[in-house]
Amino acid sequence: MNKTHEEAPFRDLKVDDVRKLIDEGGREIVDVREDWEWNKGHLPGARHVVLSSILSNPSGQTFKDGTIFVCQVGERSAVASEMAVALGVKDVVNFRGGTKAWKDAGLPLETP
């Protein structure tokens, strides 16, 4: 069997599926955007961990199994998702579309 691309070690989900997971409860949401982006608004209940801090000190981070990583559109959160999997976190989710898709869907954002 020929594979045209390698499967990601995490789930890459869009806004409707991410919202369902959040509504089910028990998921940690980690926003990896920069401080100025976080301060403009983030998903309710999210924890802020800037991607650069994950990359510079991966073993100093703790993420729960089932963590949903989010950024602005899903690129930086994909990198964070890969790092979390490398650290042994299970059932990692990358929010493809990110905060932009959440806002575009008319869903609420929190500000600090």
C-alpha positions in Angstrom: 0.0 0.0 0.0 1.4 3.4 -1.0 1.1 6.3 1.4 1.2 9.7 -0.1 1.7 11.3 3.3 2.5 10.2 6.8 -0.3 10.2 9.3 0.0 12.8 12.1 0.4 11.3 15.6 -2.4 13.6 16.8 -6.0 14.4 15.7 -6.4 17.5 13.5 -10.0 18.7 14.1 -12.1 21.6 12.9 -14.3 23.9 14.9 -17.5 21.7 15.1 -15.6 18.7 16.3 -13.5 20.7 18.8 -16.6 22.3 20.1 -18.2 18.9 20.7 -15.1 17.7 22.6 -15.1 20.8 24.8 -18.9 20.4 25.4 -18.3 16.8 26.5 -15.9 18.1 29.2 -12.7 16.8 30.7 -10.4 18.4 28.1 -7.7 20.9 28.7 -7.4 23.7 26.1 -3.9 25.1 25.7 -3.5 28.3 23.6 0.1 28.6 22.3 -0.2 32.1 20.8 1.9 35.1 21.8 0.8 37.3 24.8 -0.6 40.1 22.6 -2.8 37.6 20.7 -4.0 35.9 23.9 -5.0 39.3 25.3 -7.2 40.0 22.3 -9.4 37.0 23.2 -9.1 33.2 23.7 -11.3 30.2 24.0 -13.1 30.1 27.3 -11.2 28.2 30.0 -8.0 28.0 27.9 -4.6 27.9 29.6 -1.9 30.1 28.0 1.5 28.5 27.2 3.4 30.3 24.5 4.8 28.0 21.9 8.4 29.3 22.3 8.3 28.1 26.0 7.3 24.7 24.9 10.0 24.5 22.3 12.7 25.9 24.6 11.8 23.7 27.6 9.7 20.8 26.6 10.4 18.6 29.6 9.3 21.5 31.9 5.8 21.4 30.5 2.9 19.3 31.7 -0.1 18.5 29.6 -3.0 16.2 30.3 -4.0 13.3 28.0 -6.7 14.7 25.7 -5.3 18.2 25.5 -6.6 20.4 22.7 -3.9 22.8 21.4 -5.0 26.0 19.7 -3.4 29.0 18.1 -4.7 31.5 15.5 -5.2 29.2 12.5 -3.8 25.8 13.5 -0.1 25.9 12.4 1.7 26.7 15.7 -0.7 24.4 17.6 0.2 21.6 15.3 3.9 22.1 16.3 2.8 22.1 20.0 0.7 18.9 19.4 3.8 17.2 17.9 5.8 18.2 21.0 3.1 16.9 23.4 3.0 13.6 21.6 6.8 13.3 21.8 6.5 14.0 25.6 4.1 11.0 25.9 0.7 12.8 26.0 -2.1 10.6 24.6 -5.1 11.6 22.5 -3.7 15.0 21.5 -5.9 17.3 19.4 -4.8 20.1 17.1 -7.6 22.7 16.5 -7.3 23.2 12.7 -8.6 26.7 12.0 -7.9 27.9 15.6 -9.2 31.0 17.3 -10.0 32.6 13.9 -12.4 29.7 13.1 -13.9 29.8 16.6 -14.5 33.6 16.3 -15.8 33.3 12.7 -18.3 30.6 13.9 -19.7 33.2 16.3 -18.5 31.4 19.4 -17.5 33.4 22.5 -14.0 34.5 23.4 -12.7 35.5 26.9 -10.2 38.3 27.6 -7.9 38.4 30.6 
